[in-house]
Amino acid sequence: MVERMKALLNDEEGATMVEYALMLALIAVVAITAVGLIGTNVTAKFNEAADALTST
């Protein structure tokens, strides 16, 4: 029984899963932020183009 408890305490699979989950969450936040910023810039450019077309 003691050996089983030692094995469970030394098991690092759970920690690795948590690290991967944190990395995945960080990547998702960065991707969402980047898409949001790019989307805002693209919308502004399309609006400029539309304004230029309607003013001529």
Steps between C-alpha positions, in 0.01 A plus 500: 500500500785737585664430165174585322477833686862583410427422136196729502698783659779466243261484204538816290245427226239724660744790521588457134133508405450820697800658328363408158158638594657829611701526179189428294304766687779756450522421128122535468505841672780624275325369187166658593669833576693493171190416296308777675768760427545388140124499451475857627775615266349319201159651573655846508672443165178373338315804633768728352467323165121524510514870583746560216273318255184687607669841490600469134 
